[in-house]
Amino acid sequence: MIVRKDGTMDWLKVLSDFVQAMLLATAPVLGVFLVKAVIAWGQKLAAQAKEAQPDLFSQVEWIAKTAVKAAEQSGAVTLGQEKKAYAINAIEKWLEEKGLTLDIDLIDAAVEAAVFEEFGSKNDNPIGFVD
């Protein structure tokens, strides 16, 4: 109740309700912007890696696409984060077999780019929200 027994307003309750309503109204919009920012960051890292070591990164892009498809088709891996970890692990193993090292952020960016290319471009809603 907003009015106390003595007839005065409970301003703390009013403020609390207002802040809660504002958070509920803005959280979905902020979430979309956050996802888009992460995608842009991943694409920027991928572009930087491609510029610095084009041959190595083209190989990593290829293995990332393959690893993303394998993670998607694997029946054992169901959640998005598990699929991402599966793909990153596959890339790290491949790099280790080749005697190569690459920063984990660049591997992550390659996986994000492969996911976006594989699944994001097939519809107008690449961030996964249902209309």
DSSP file (Angstrom, degrees, kcal/mol; ACC not computed):
  #  RESIDUE AA STRUCTURE BP1 BP2  ACC     N-H-->O    O-->H-N    N-H-->O    O-->H-N    TCO  KAPPA ALPHA  PHI   PSI    X-CA   Y-CA   Z-CA
    1    1 A M              0   0    0      0, 0.0    12,-0.1     0, 0.0     0, 0.0   0.000 360.0 360.0 360.0 140.0    0.0    0.0    0.0
    2    2 A I        +     0   0    0     11,-0.1     8,-3.3     7,-0.1     2,-0.5   0.780 360.0  66.7 -85.4 -29.5    1.3    3.5   -0.9
    3    3 A V  B    S-A    9   0A   0      6,-0.2     6,-0.2     7,-0.0     5,-0.0  -0.826  79.9-138.5 -97.7 128.9   -0.5    5.4    1.8
    4    4 A R    >   -     0   0    0      4,-3.2     3,-1.8    -2,-0.5    -2,-0.1  -0.232  29.4 -99.9 -76.5 170.9    0.6    4.7    5.4
    5    5 A K  T 3  S+     0   0    0      1,-0.3    -1,-0.1     2,-0.1    -2,-0.0   0.803 123.6  57.5 -61.3 -29.8   -1.8    4.3    8.3
    6    6 A D  T 3  S-     0   0    0      2,-0.1    -1,-0.3     1,-0.0     3,-0.1   0.430 121.4-106.7 -85.0   3.9   -1.1    7.9    9.4
    7    7 A G  S <  S+     0   0    0     -3,-1.8     2,-0.2     1,-0.3    -2,-0.1   0.406  79.2 124.0  92.0  -2.4   -2.2    9.2    5.9
    8    8 A T        -     0   0    0      1,-0.1    -4,-3.2    -5,-0.0    -1,-0.3  -0.545  66.0-101.3 -91.1 159.6    1.2   10.1    4.5
    9    9 A M  B     -A    3   0A   0     -6,-0.2     2,-1.2    -2,-0.2    -6,-0.2  -0.537  20.2-133.1 -78.5 141.8    2.7    8.7    1.3
   10   10 A D     >  +     0   0    0     -8,-3.3     4,-1.8    -2,-0.2     3,-0.4  -0.751  29.0 179.1 -92.1  86.6    5.2    5.9    1.4
   11   11 A W  H  > S+     0   0    0     -2,-1.2     4,-2.9     1,-0.2     5,-0.2   0.786  75.3  59.9 -65.5 -29.6    7.7    7.5   -1.1
   12   12 A L  H  > S+     0   0    0      2,-0.2     4,-2.5     1,-0.2    -1,-0.2   0.915 107.5  46.1 -64.3 -41.7   10.1    4.7   -0.8
   13   13 A K  H  > S+     0   0    0     -3,-0.4     4,-2.6     2,-0.2    -2,-0.2   0.897 113.0  50.2 -66.2 -40.8    7.4    2.3   -2.1
   14   14 A V  H  X S+     0   0    0     -4,-1.8     4,-2.2     2,-0.2    -2,-0.2   0.939 113.6  45.0 -62.5 -47.9    6.5    4.7   -4.9
   15   15 A L  H  X S+     0   0    0     -4,-2.9     4,-2.7     2,-0.2     5,-0.2   0.906 112.7  51.3 -63.0 -42.8   10.1    5.1   -6.0
   16   16 A S  H  X S+     0   0    0     -4,-2.5     4,-2.3    -5,-0.2    -2,-0.2   0.921 111.2  47.2 -61.4 -45.5   10.7    1.3   -5.8
   17   17 A D  H  X S+     0   0    0     -4,-2.6     4,-2.3     2,-0.2    -1,-0.2   0.888 112.6  50.4 -63.4 -39.1    7.6    0.6   -7.9
   18   18 A F  H  X S+     0   0    0     -4,-2.2     4,-2.4     2,-0.2    -2,-0.2   0.935 111.4  46.6 -65.0 -47.2    8.7    3.3  -10.4
   19   19 A V  H  X S+     0   0    0     -4,-2.7     4,-2.4     1,-0.2    -2,-0.2   0.902 112.5  51.0 -62.7 -41.4   12.3    1.9  -10.7
   20   20 A Q  H  X S+     0   0    0     -4,-2.3     4,-2.3    -5,-0.2    -1,-0.2   0.923 110.5  48.5 -62.7 -44.3   11.0   -1.6  -11.1
   21   21 A A  H  X S+     0   0    0     -4,-2.3     4,-1.9     1,-0.2    -2,-0.2   0.897 111.5  50.1 -63.2 -40.5    8.6   -0.5  -13.9
   22   22 A M  H  X S+     0   0    0     -4,-2.4     4,-2.1     2,-0.2    -1,-0.2   0.904 110.9  49.0 -65.3 -41.3   11.3    1.3  -15.7
   23   23 A L  H  X S+     0   0    0     -4,-2.4     4,-2.2     1,-0.2    -2,-0.2   0.910 111.2  49.6 -64.5 -41.7   13.7   -1.7  -15.5
   24   24 A L  H  < S+     0   0    0     -4,-2.3    -1,-0.2     1,-0.2    -2,-0.2   0.855 113.7  46.9 -65.0 -34.1   11.0   -4.0  -16.8
   25   25 A A  H  < S+     0   0    0     -4,-1.9     4,-0.4    -5,-0.2    -2,-0.2   0.843 120.6  35.6 -76.5 -33.9   10.2   -1.6  -19.7
   26   26 A T  H  X S+     0   0    0     -4,-2.1     4,-2.7    -5,-0.1     5,-0.3   0.664  94.7  83.5 -97.2 -17.3   13.9   -1.1  -20.7
   27   27 A A  H  X S+     0   0    0     -4,-2.2     4,-2.4     1,-0.2     5,-0.2   0.900  91.5  48.4 -58.1 -45.9   15.4   -4.5  -20.1
   28   28 A P  H  > S+     0   0    0      0, 0.0     4,-2.0     0, 0.0    -1,-0.2   0.917 113.7  47.1 -62.4 -40.4   14.4   -6.1  -23.4
   29   29 A V  H  > S+     0   0    0     -4,-0.4     4,-2.1     1,-0.2    -2,-0.2   0.928 113.3  47.9 -65.8 -44.5   15.7   -3.1  -25.4
   30   30 A L  H  X S+     0   0    0     -4,-2.7     4,-2.4     1,-0.2    -1,-0.2   0.870 108.8  55.7 -63.9 -35.9   18.9   -3.0  -23.5
   31   31 A G  H  X S+     0   0    0     -4,-2.4     4,-2.4    -5,-0.3    -1,-0.2   0.911 106.8  49.2 -61.9 -43.1   19.3   -6.8  -24.1
   32   32 A V  H  X S+     0   0    0     -4,-2.0     4,-2.5     1,-0.2    -2,-0.2   0.928 112.0  48.2 -62.3 -45.8   19.0   -6.4  -27.8
   33   33 A F  H  X S+     0   0    0     -4,-2.1     4,-2.2     1,-0.2    -1,-0.2   0.886 110.5  52.0 -63.5 -37.9   21.6   -3.6  -27.9
   34   34 A L  H  X S+     0   0    0     -4,-2.4     4,-2.2     2,-0.2    -2,-0.2   0.929 110.5  47.4 -63.6 -45.3   23.9   -5.7  -25.7
   35   35 A V  H  X S+     0   0    0     -4,-2.4     4,-2.3     1,-0.2    -2,-0.2   0.923 112.6  49.2 -62.2 -44.3   23.6   -8.7  -28.1
   36   36 A K  H  X S+     0   0    0     -4,-2.5     4,-2.4     1,-0.2    -1,-0.2   0.876 109.6  52.6 -63.6 -36.5   24.2   -6.5  -31.1
   37   37 A A  H  X S+     0   0    0     -4,-2.2     4,-2.5     2,-0.2    -1,-0.2   0.898 108.8  49.6 -65.6 -40.4   27.3   -5.0  -29.4
   38   38 A V  H  X S+     0   0    0     -4,-2.2     4,-2.4     2,-0.2    -2,-0.2   0.907 111.2  49.3 -64.9 -41.7   28.7   -8.4  -28.8
   39   39 A I  H  X S+     0   0    0     -4,-2.3     4,-2.3     2,-0.2    -2,-0.2   0.928 112.2  47.9 -62.5 -44.6   28.2   -9.4  -32.4
   40   40 A A  H  X S+     0   0    0     -4,-2.4     4,-2.3     1,-0.2    -2,-0.2   0.897 110.9  51.4 -63.2 -40.4   29.9   -6.2  -33.6
   41   41 A W  H  X S+     0   0    0     -4,-2.5     4,-2.5     2,-0.2    -1,-0.2   0.919 110.4  49.0 -62.0 -44.2   32.8   -6.7  -31.2
   42   42 A G  H  X S+     0   0    0     -4,-2.4     4,-2.3     1,-0.2    -2,-0.2   0.898 111.3  49.0 -63.0 -41.1   33.2  -10.3  -32.5
   43   43 A Q  H  X S+     0   0    0     -4,-2.3     4,-2.2     2,-0.2    -1,-0.2   0.872 110.4  51.3 -66.7 -36.3   33.1   -9.1  -36.1
   44   44 A K  H  X S+     0   0    0     -4,-2.3     4,-2.3     2,-0.2    -2,-0.2   0.925 110.7  48.0 -66.0 -44.6   35.7   -6.4  -35.3
   45   45 A L  H  X S+     0   0    0     -4,-2.5     4,-2.5     1,-0.2     5,-0.2   0.911 111.3  51.2 -61.5 -41.5   38.1   -8.9  -33.7
   46   46 A A  H  X S+     0   0    0     -4,-2.3     4,-2.5     1,-0.2    -1,-0.2   0.907 109.6  49.7 -62.7 -41.4   37.7  -11.2  -36.7
   47   47 A A  H  X S+     0   0    0     -4,-2.2     4,-2.0     2,-0.2    -1,-0.2   0.898 111.0  49.8 -64.6 -40.2   38.5   -8.4  -39.1
   48   48 A Q  H  X S+     0   0    0     -4,-2.3     4,-2.2     2,-0.2    -2,-0.2   0.909 112.5  47.1 -64.8 -41.7   41.6   -7.5  -37.1
   49   49 A A  H  X S+     0   0    0     -4,-2.5     4,-2.8     1,-0.2     8,-0.3   0.900 110.3  52.5 -66.6 -40.0   42.8  -11.1  -37.1
   50   50 A K  H  < S+     0   0    0     -4,-2.5    -1,-0.2     1,-0.2    -2,-0.2   0.884 112.0  46.4 -63.1 -37.8   42.1  -11.4  -40.8
   51   51 A E  H  < S+     0   0    0     -4,-2.0    -2,-0.2    -5,-0.2    -1,-0.2   0.888 115.2  45.8 -70.8 -39.5   44.2   -8.3  -41.4
   52   52 A A  H  < S+     0   0    0     -4,-2.2    -2,-0.2     1,-0.2    -3,-0.2   0.914 135.1   8.2 -72.8 -44.0   47.1   -9.4  -39.2
   53   53 A Q     X  +     0   0    0     -4,-2.8     4,-2.8    -5,-0.2     5,-0.3  -0.645  68.8 173.2-139.4  78.3   47.4  -13.0  -40.3
   54   54 A P  H  > S+     0   0    0      0, 0.0     4,-2.0     0, 0.0     5,-0.2   0.866  78.8  48.1 -61.0 -39.7   45.2  -13.6  -43.4
   55   55 A D  H  > S+     0   0    0      2,-0.2     4,-1.6     1,-0.2     5,-0.1   0.949 115.6  43.2 -66.6 -48.1   46.3  -17.2  -44.1
   56   56 A L  H  > S+     0   0    0      1,-0.2     4,-2.4     2,-0.2    -1,-0.2   0.920 115.0  49.4 -63.2 -43.6   46.0  -18.4  -40.6
   57   57 A F  H  X S+     0   0    0     -4,-2.8     4,-2.9    -8,-0.3    -1,-0.2   0.854 105.9  55.7 -70.3 -31.6   42.7  -16.7  -40.1
   58   58 A S  H  X S+     0   0    0     -4,-2.0     4,-1.9    -5,-0.3    -1,-0.2   0.888 110.2  47.3 -65.2 -35.6   41.2  -18.1  -43.3
   59   59 A Q  H  X S+     0   0    0     -4,-1.6     4,-2.5     2,-0.2    -2,-0.2   0.908 112.2  49.2 -67.3 -42.1   42.1  -21.6  -42.0
   60   60 A V  H  X S+     0   0    0     -4,-2.4     4,-2.6     2,-0.2    -2,-0.2   0.892 109.2  52.9 -65.2 -39.0   40.5  -20.8  -38.6
   61   61 A E  H  X S+     0   0    0     -4,-2.9     4,-2.4     2,-0.2    -1,-0.2   0.923 110.0  48.8 -59.8 -43.4   37.4  -19.5  -40.4
   62   62 A W  H  X S+     0   0    0     -4,-1.9     4,-2.1     1,-0.2    -2,-0.2   0.942 114.4  43.6 -62.8 -47.8   37.1  -22.7  -42.3
   63   63 A I  H  X S+     0   0    0     -4,-2.5     4,-2.9     1,-0.2    -1,-0.2   0.843 111.4  55.7 -68.8 -31.6   37.6  -24.9  -39.1
   64   64 A A  H  X S+     0   0    0     -4,-2.6     4,-2.7     2,-0.2    -1,-0.2   0.924 108.0  47.8 -64.9 -43.4   35.2  -22.6  -37.2
   65   65 A K  H  X S+     0   0    0     -4,-2.4     4,-2.2     2,-0.2    -2,-0.2   0.924 114.8  46.4 -61.0 -43.7   32.4  -23.2  -39.8
   66   66 A T  H  X S+     0   0    0     -4,-2.1     4,-2.4     1,-0.2    -2,-0.2   0.919 113.6  48.0 -64.5 -43.5   33.1  -26.9  -39.7
   67   67 A A  H  X S+     0   0    0     -4,-2.9     4,-2.6     2,-0.2    -2,-0.2   0.877 110.5  51.6 -66.7 -38.3   33.1  -26.9  -35.9
   68   68 A V  H  X S+     0   0    0     -4,-2.7     4,-2.2     2,-0.2    -1,-0.2   0.919 111.7  47.0 -64.6 -43.4   29.9  -24.9  -35.7
   69   69 A K  H  X S+     0   0    0     -4,-2.2     4,-2.1    -5,-0.2    -2,-0.2   0.907 113.0  49.5 -64.4 -40.6   28.1  -27.3  -38.1
   70   70 A A  H  X S+     0   0    0     -4,-2.4     4,-1.5     1,-0.2    -2,-0.2   0.905 110.8  49.4 -64.6 -41.4   29.5  -30.3  -36.1
   71   71 A A  H  < S+     0   0    0     -4,-2.6    -1,-0.2     1,-0.2     6,-0.2   0.888 111.5  49.6 -65.0 -37.9   28.3  -28.8  -32.8
   72   72 A E  H  < S+     0   0    0     -4,-2.2    -1,-0.2     1,-0.2    -2,-0.2   0.878 114.9  43.5 -67.3 -38.0   24.8  -28.1  -34.3
   73   73 A Q  H  < S+     0   0    0     -4,-2.1     2,-0.3    -5,-0.2    -1,-0.2   0.662  89.3 104.6 -83.9 -16.0   24.6  -31.7  -35.6
   74   74 A S     <  -     0   0    0     -4,-1.5     3,-0.4    -5,-0.2     9,-0.0  -0.494  58.9-155.9 -68.9 126.6   25.9  -33.3  -32.4
   75   75 A G  S    S+     0   0    0     -2,-0.3    -1,-0.2     1,-0.2    -4,-0.0   0.738  89.9  61.1 -73.6 -22.1   23.1  -34.9  -30.5
   76   76 A A  S    S+     0   0    0      1,-0.1     2,-0.6     2,-0.1    -1,-0.2   0.751  95.1  67.2 -77.2 -23.7   25.0  -34.6  -27.2
   77   77 A V        +     0   0    0     -3,-0.4    -1,-0.1    -6,-0.2     3,-0.0  -0.873  53.0 152.4-104.6 120.6   25.3  -30.9  -27.3
   78   78 A T        +     0   0    0     -2,-0.6     2,-0.2     0, 0.0    -1,-0.2   0.759  46.0  72.5-118.3 -36.9   22.0  -29.0  -26.9
   79   79 A L  S  > S-     0   0    0      1,-0.1     4,-2.5     4,-0.0     5,-0.2  -0.527  78.5-121.0 -87.8 152.3   22.5  -25.6  -25.3
   80   80 A G  H  > S+     0   0    0      1,-0.2     4,-2.3     2,-0.2     5,-0.2   0.898 113.3  48.0 -56.0 -46.1   24.0  -22.6  -27.2
   81   81 A Q  H  > S+     0   0    0      1,-0.2     4,-2.4     2,-0.2    -1,-0.2   0.865 111.3  51.3 -66.9 -34.6   26.9  -22.1  -24.7
   82   82 A E  H  > S+     0   0    0      2,-0.2     4,-2.4     1,-0.2    -1,-0.2   0.900 110.1  49.7 -66.5 -39.5   27.6  -25.9  -24.9
   83   83 A K  H  X S+     0   0    0     -4,-2.5     4,-2.4     2,-0.2    -2,-0.2   0.901 111.1  49.3 -64.3 -40.7   27.7  -25.7  -28.7
   84   84 A K  H  X S+     0   0    0     -4,-2.3     4,-2.8     2,-0.2     5,-0.2   0.927 111.6  48.0 -64.9 -44.3   30.0  -22.7  -28.5
   85   85 A A  H  X S+     0   0    0     -4,-2.4     4,-2.6     1,-0.2    -2,-0.2   0.896 110.8  52.5 -62.7 -39.7   32.4  -24.5  -26.1
   86   86 A Y  H  X S+     0   0    0     -4,-2.4     4,-2.2     2,-0.2    -2,-0.2   0.930 111.9  45.4 -59.6 -47.0   32.3  -27.6  -28.3
   87   87 A A  H  X S+     0   0    0     -4,-2.4     4,-2.2     2,-0.2    -2,-0.2   0.917 113.5  48.7 -65.5 -44.2   33.3  -25.5  -31.4
   88   88 A I  H  X S+     0   0    0     -4,-2.8     4,-2.7     1,-0.2    -2,-0.2   0.917 111.4  50.5 -62.1 -43.3   36.0  -23.6  -29.5
   89   89 A N  H  X S+     0   0    0     -4,-2.6     4,-2.4    -5,-0.2    -1,-0.2   0.904 109.3  51.2 -61.4 -41.9   37.4  -26.8  -28.2
   90   90 A A  H  X S+     0   0    0     -4,-2.2     4,-2.2     2,-0.2    -1,-0.2   0.903 111.4  47.6 -62.6 -41.2   37.5  -28.4  -31.7
   91   91 A I  H  X S+     0   0    0     -4,-2.2     4,-2.9     2,-0.2     5,-0.2   0.922 110.7  51.2 -66.2 -43.9   39.3  -25.3  -33.0
   92   92 A E  H  X S+     0   0    0     -4,-2.7     4,-2.4     1,-0.2    -2,-0.2   0.903 111.0  48.6 -60.9 -40.9   41.8  -25.4  -30.2
   93   93 A K  H  X S+     0   0    0     -4,-2.4     4,-2.4     2,-0.2    -1,-0.2   0.913 111.8  49.5 -64.4 -42.1   42.5  -29.1  -30.8
   94   94 A W  H  X S+     0   0    0     -4,-2.2     4,-1.6     2,-0.2    -2,-0.2   0.929 112.1  47.5 -62.6 -45.6   43.0  -28.5  -34.5
   95   95 A L  H  X>S+     0   0    0     -4,-2.9     5,-3.0     1,-0.2     4,-0.6   0.904 110.9  52.2 -61.4 -41.5   45.4  -25.6  -33.8
   96   96 A E  H ><5S+     0   0    0     -4,-2.4     3,-1.0     1,-0.2    -1,-0.2   0.908 107.4  51.9 -62.3 -42.0   47.3  -27.7  -31.4
   97   97 A E  H 3<5S+     0   0    0     -4,-2.4    -1,-0.2     1,-0.3    -2,-0.2   0.845 111.9  46.9 -62.2 -33.2   47.6  -30.5  -34.0
   98   98 A K  H 3<5S-     0   0    0     -4,-1.6    -1,-0.3    -5,-0.2    -2,-0.2   0.513 115.1-117.3 -85.1  -6.2   49.0  -28.0  -36.4
   99   99 A G  T <<5S+     0   0    0     -3,-1.0     2,-0.3    -4,-0.6    -3,-0.2   0.762  71.3 133.0  75.3  24.5   51.4  -26.6  -33.8
  100  100 A L      < -     0   0    0     -5,-3.0     2,-0.4    -6,-0.2    -1,-0.3  -0.752  41.8-155.8-109.1 154.3   49.7  -23.2  -34.0
  101  101 A T        +     0   0    0     -2,-0.3     2,-0.3    -3,-0.1    -9,-0.0  -0.973  12.7 175.4-127.7 146.9   48.5  -20.8  -31.3
  102  102 A L        -     0   0    0     -2,-0.4     5,-0.1   -10,-0.0    -7,-0.0  -0.990  39.3 -95.7-149.3 142.3   45.8  -18.2  -31.5
  103  103 A D    >>  -     0   0    0     -2,-0.3     4,-1.9     1,-0.1     3,-0.7  -0.290  31.0-127.5 -58.9 138.5   44.3  -15.9  -28.8
  104  104 A I  H 3> S+     0   0    0      1,-0.3     4,-2.8     2,-0.2     5,-0.2   0.819 108.8  59.3 -60.4 -32.2   41.1  -17.3  -27.4
  105  105 A D  H 3> S+     0   0    0      2,-0.2     4,-2.2     1,-0.2    -1,-0.3   0.875 106.1  48.0 -64.8 -35.8   39.3  -14.0  -28.1
  106  106 A L  H <> S+     0   0    0     -3,-0.7     4,-2.2     2,-0.2    -2,-0.2   0.869 111.5  49.4 -72.4 -36.3   40.1  -14.5  -31.8
  107  107 A I  H  X S+     0   0    0     -4,-1.9     4,-2.2     2,-0.2    -2,-0.2   0.934 111.7  49.5 -63.8 -45.4   38.9  -18.1  -31.7
  108  108 A D  H  X S+     0   0    0     -4,-2.8     4,-2.6     1,-0.2    -2,-0.2   0.908 110.4  50.5 -58.4 -43.7   35.7  -16.9  -30.0
  109  109 A A  H  X S+     0   0    0     -4,-2.2     4,-2.6     1,-0.2    -1,-0.2   0.882 108.5  52.0 -64.1 -38.8   35.3  -14.2  -32.7
  110  110 A A  H  X S+     0   0    0     -4,-2.2     4,-2.2     2,-0.2    -1,-0.2   0.896 110.8  47.9 -64.7 -39.6   35.7  -16.8  -35.5
  111  111 A V  H  X S+     0   0    0     -4,-2.2     4,-2.6     2,-0.2    -2,-0.2   0.926 112.0  49.1 -66.2 -44.7   33.0  -19.0  -33.9
  112  112 A E  H  X S+     0   0    0     -4,-2.6     4,-2.6     1,-0.2    -2,-0.2   0.912 112.0  48.9 -61.4 -42.1   30.7  -16.1  -33.5
  113  113 A A  H  X S+     0   0    0     -4,-2.6     4,-2.6     2,-0.2    -1,-0.2   0.901 111.6  49.2 -64.3 -40.4   31.2  -15.1  -37.1
  114  114 A A  H  X S+     0   0    0     -4,-2.2     4,-2.8     2,-0.2     5,-0.2   0.896 111.6  48.9 -66.4 -39.9   30.6  -18.6  -38.3
  115  115 A V  H  X>S+     0   0    0     -4,-2.6     4,-3.1     2,-0.2     5,-1.0   0.927 113.1  47.4 -63.8 -44.5   27.4  -18.9  -36.2
  116  116 A F  H  X>S+     0   0    0     -4,-2.6     5,-1.2     3,-0.2     4,-0.8   0.916 115.2  45.5 -63.7 -42.7   26.2  -15.6  -37.6
  117  117 A E  H  <5S+     0   0    0     -4,-2.6     4,-0.2     3,-0.2    -2,-0.2   0.908 119.0  41.9 -66.5 -41.4   27.1  -16.6  -41.2
  118  118 A E  H  <5S+     0   0    0     -4,-2.8    -2,-0.2    -5,-0.2    -3,-0.2   0.908 136.8   8.0 -73.8 -43.0   25.5  -20.0  -40.8
  119  119 A F  H ><5S+     0   0    0     -4,-3.1     3,-0.6    -5,-0.2     4,-0.3   0.726 120.7  60.7-114.8 -29.3   22.3  -19.1  -38.9
  120  120 A G  G ><<S+     0   0    0     -5,-1.0     3,-0.8    -4,-0.8    -3,-0.2   0.825 102.0  52.3 -74.2 -31.2   22.0  -15.4  -38.7
  121  121 A S  G 3 <S+     0   0    0     -5,-1.2    -1,-0.2    -4,-0.2    -4,-0.1   0.553  92.9  74.5 -84.1  -5.9   21.8  -14.7  -42.4
  122  122 A K  G <  S+     0   0    0     -3,-0.6     2,-0.3     3,-0.0    -1,-0.2   0.635 107.0  22.0 -81.5 -12.9   19.0  -17.2  -43.0
  123  123 A N  S <  S-     0   0    0     -3,-0.8    -4,-0.0    -4,-0.3     0, 0.0  -0.905  81.5-109.5-143.8 174.0   16.4  -14.9  -41.5
  124  124 A D  S    S+     0   0    0     -2,-0.3    -3,-0.1     1,-0.2    -4,-0.1   0.439 106.9  65.1 -84.0   1.4   15.9  -11.3  -40.8
  125  125 A N    >   +     0   0    0      1,-0.1     3,-1.4    -5,-0.1    -1,-0.2  -0.669  57.3 167.8-126.9  74.6   16.3  -11.8  -37.0
  126  126 A P  T 3   +     0   0    0      0, 0.0    -1,-0.1     0, 0.0    -5,-0.1   0.606  67.2  68.0 -70.2 -11.8   19.9  -12.9  -36.4
  127  127 A I  T 3  S-     0   0    0      2,-0.1    -7,-0.0    -7,-0.1   -11,-0.0   0.461 108.6-112.8 -93.4   2.6   19.9  -12.5  -32.6
  128  128 A G    <   +     0   0    0     -3,-1.4     2,-0.3     1,-0.3    -3,-0.0   0.532  65.1 140.6  91.5   6.7   17.4  -15.3  -32.1
  129  129 A F        -     0   0    0     -4,-0.1     2,-0.4     1,-0.0    -1,-0.3  -0.655  49.4-126.6 -84.6 141.0   14.3  -13.6  -30.8
  130  130 A V              0   0    0     -2,-0.3    -1,-0.0     1,-0.1     0, 0.0  -0.708 360.0 360.0 -87.6 133.7   11.0  -14.9  -32.0
  131  131 A D              0   0    0     -2,-0.4    -1,-0.1    -6,-0.0    -2,-0.0   0.470 360.0 360.0 -73.7 360.0    8.7  -12.3  -33.5
